[in-house]
Amino acid sequence: MMRVLIADDESPARDKLHRWLSEQGDVEVVSRAEDGLQAAAAIERLRPDVAFLDIQMPGLNGLEVAAQLEQDTAPLIVFVTAFDEHAVKAFDLNAVDYLLKPYDKDRLLRSLTRVRDRLGNADLRASAVTTARGQTNSSERLLVPEGERLQLIDSSSIDWLEADDNYVHVHTANRVYMLRRTLQDLLAQLGEQRFVRIHKSAAVSISAISSFTPLFKGDYEVLLRSGRTLRLSRRYKDALFARMGR
Amino acid sequence: MAVATTAIPATDTHRSVAAVASPQRVLYVIWALFWLIMVMVAVTEEWKDASIRWWEPLLWEGSSCFVASVWMLLQRRTKQRYSQYLDQPLRWFGAHVRWLPLIIVTFIGSIYAIRHGVYALTAERYEHWPWLYVFIYEAFKVVLFTGLWLGIIFGFDSFDQWQAQRRHLLELQKTLAEAQLSQLKAQLRPHFFFNALNTISALMHVDVERADRLLARLGDLLRASLQSNDQELTSLREELRTLELFAQVMQERFADRVSLTWNIDPRTLDRKIPVMLLQPLLENAFKHGVERSVGHVGITVGASLEGKDLVVAIGNTGSTLAADYRDGVGLGNCRERLNVIYGGAAKLEMISHPKGVTANVTLPESAA
């Protein structure tokens, strides 16, 4: 069974897609989201295999939703759009699946055939997320869980990131958010300009660094403006100092 | 004149030429030339007469020129008062001729007072014909030259007014064309159009009647925007009809998220309103209220009379104006049109309140 999520802010559009997908024997529609935040939350919670994301949605648009997903675990995404020249060009370039409104059943079925072929291909799944990141300012904002809901925080408010098994703790001045992502993927989204690794399981925002103190064996201690101290492993020391211009 | 006439077709060139040679300035130059000739004629005429000193003809003509120029400047100062009669020449001339008796008396009185005064300063006597003869002779001259100059002034002012009207008309046509174009673009705006088509294709499977209705509305709307309309103003009734078509299409798409309320005072329906003024405002309400916010949105279209002014308010809940809010292209066009049509007597305000945003348009009873 292929578990599918539908996200569109227009109910007739949701109904149409739902109806045709339900007619397929191997498809189960697990969620119908009415805006971007709902879609992101449902993807996080239900982990569908495929997500049909309308691009023009209030709150968080379809591209922004995709940009906030983890590349390795993201569902296969099919973008649905009435008209978006730039995005469509980018999709074509990166072989990302999309449907143009209005579409007929043939068009949808062709798209589903492609989806079935691609389901097992992790690279193709990731390319939708990468393309979406390139089309949005996904490095500026991060979607984090806030109780039962999701919310966006400014990347500039993040001090450092701490990897912990399958999770990343996102430390801001007064909060810690827990994301089910890898540190590597998070850094890929937020951009290497702002954050820099200090050891295998931690990265720090360059603007949050206050000073360094040398320790034994070439390791350093990093003091953050918030007063917190972190360990800088010698493996990452040279790259960090080069970035800091020392 | 020839310079200005050739410059009319292109408004921009016209403006630059007008800055150099406005009709007013040309008029003053002709006035100066006229008096220069009068003085020169007088001087050359008396040249051979040894009994007349060189400054005497200068004084005679100079005093006339001075007093006549005062009257000329007075006329120029008050020309606005008479400009409304420019298309009724008899009334215009009549209104000026009423002043003639006063002009004659002050003109003759003043020039002879000046001349006697100056002669007295040189300890001489100004000798002239008997007063009755002088009065009749000078009065005849005043009537003749006043008539001549009224004719010239009338010509200049009419030309000026004609140019201004023409310019205004061109501006009106320009803003109307822009409004039509932007409305057409809005209707054919890919997002709107393809989304509406998709909604129809979705509805077809569950509610053929509703799909059919939406298709017809979309057709009406496209027809309405393709109709070339040369009228600058239309009745509010007509304008609301097109507005409703647009609203119906949008409402079919977002039936579950938007509710529309129409508060139209029936007395406003026959009032005149610039064609397609309101649609960009309603579009904004949908764009900012419905397409960008999650949850239910209420859109209100209201029309009422405030004194003699027509007030149209289009508001939406679910969004507020950003602190650094600036008019978009649509709103900017609306403002420019109001300015051209009503000359500053109309208002378009964006009002932010706790529940949302309202665009308020206030229109006076008639165009400028």
Interface residues (C-beta under 8 A of the other chain):
Chain A: D9 E10 S11 P12 A13 D15 K16 R19 E34 D35 L37 Q56 P58 G59 A82 F83 L100 K101 P102 Y103 D104
Chain B: P190 H191 F193 F194 N195 L197 N198 T199 I200 S201 A202 L203 H205 V206 E252 R253 F254 A255 D256 R257 V290 E291 R292 S293 V294
